[in-house]
Amino acid sequence: MTQNSFYEEVIIAGFGGQGIILAGKLLAQTAMKAGKEVTYMPSYGAEMRGGTANSMVIIADCAIASPLVTRPDSAIIMNKASLNKFATRIKNNGLLVMNSSLIDSEPDVDESIDILAVPADDIAIELGNQKAANMVVIGAYLQRRGLFGPDAAAKSLPDVLAERYHNTLPLNTKALQRGAEFAKNSV
């Protein structure tokens, strides 16, 4: 890997039913469409809805040796249990995007970590469906990292959403944009 190569390891975590797997898939698909090297590895408990879920995504300009993420550059955390599990693993100078609608405590992380507390559930409810909270945090993450805009992610949505859910494309697109706007206004 050359000195100027881009290499970003991300963990997206929450409980089953929060769209964690879909969020990881969307991030990976968006990066792939942008010509990046990508790995995507979902993980979820056997109980699914209500159990733990996480997605590991690596985005790079160079070949990726392993899909495992143990010390992420960024973590997108949707609930308190996942914050407790993954926040301390974030690399120094990393990014923590957390759903402040469900996490009311300060994360115990290194002071070099950029913390973006997004009221994702509240924003999603305001847009009409709490299930769009995952898109809100993805939009916020993309904006804060400056990787791709919410429009690039919105263009990848039809590739990762089952066709029966294509009626949610406008809502999910709005959620991505609102998350990006929130991040832009949170300096």
Long-range contacts (C-beta under 8 A, 24 or more apart in sequence): 1-60, 1-62, 2-62, 5-60, 5-61, 5-62, 6-36, 6-59, 6-60, 6-61, 7-58, 7-59, 7-60, 7-61, 7-62, 7-73, 8-58, 8-59, 8-60, 8-73, 8-74, 8-145, 8-147, 9-56, 9-57, 9-58, 9-69, 9-71, 9-72, 9-73, 9-74, 10-56, 10-57, 10-58, 10-59, 10-69, 10-72, 10-73, 10-74, 10-75, 10-76, 10-141, 11-54, 11-55, 11-56, 11-69, 11-72, 11-74, 11-75, 11-76, 11-86, 11-89, 12-54, 12-55, 12-57, 12-75, 12-76, 12-78, 12-137, 13-52, 13-53, 13-54, 13-55, 13-75, 13-76, 13-77, 13-78, 13-79, 13-82, 13-85, 13-86, 14-52, 14-53, 14-54, 14-77, 14-78, 14-79, 14-82, 14-99, 14-134, 15-50, 15-51, 15-52, 15-53, 15-78, 15-79, 15-81, 15-82, 16-44, 16-45, 16-47, 16-48, 16-49, 16-50, 16-51, 16-52, 16-53, 17-48, 17-49, 17-50, 18-53, 18-78, 18-79, 18-133, 18-134, 19-131, 19-133, 19-134, 19-135, 20-44, 20-53, 20-54, 20-55, 20-78, 20-134, 21-53, 21-55, 22-134, 22-160, 22-161, 23-55, 23-76, 23-134, 23-135, 23-137, 23-138, 24-54, 24-55, 24-56, 24-57, 25-55, 25-160, 26-135, 26-138, 26-153, 26-156, 26-157, 26-160, 27-55, 27-57, 27-59, 27-138, 27-141, 27-153, 28-57, 28-59, 29-156, 29-159, 29-160, 30-142, 30-148, 30-152, 30-153, 30-155, 30-156, 31-57, 31-59, 31-147, 31-148, 33-152, 33-155, 33-156, 33-159, 34-148, 34-152, 36-60, 36-61, 37-61, 37-62, 37-63, 37-64, 38-64, 39-64, 39-66, 39-67, 40-67, 41-67, 41-68, 41-69, 52-81, 52-82, 52-85, 54-82, 54-86, 59-147, 74-141, 74-145, 76-137, 76-138, 76-141, 77-103, 78-102, 78-120, 78-133, 78-134, 78-137, 79-103, 80-104, 80-105, 83-107, 95-141, 95-144, 95-145, 97-137, 97-140, 97-141, 97-144, 99-133, 99-137, 101-133, 114-144, 116-140, 116-141, 116-144, 116-183, 116-186, 118-179, 118-182, 118-183, 118-186, 120-179, 123-175, 123-178, 123-179, 123-182, 124-175, 127-171, 127-174, 127-175, 127-178, 128-171, 129-168, 129-171, 132-168, 132-171, 132-172, 132-174, 132-175, 133-175, 135-172, 135-175, 135-176, 135-179, 136-175, 136-176, 136-178, 136-179, 136-182, 137-179, 138-176, 138-179, 139-175, 139-176, 139-177, 139-178, 139-179, 139-180, 139-181, 139-182, 139-183, 140-179, 140-180, 140-182, 140-183, 141-179, 141-183, 142-176, 142-179, 142-180, 143-179, 143-180, 143-181, 143-183, 143-184, 144-183, 149-180, 150-176, 150-177, 150-179, 150-180
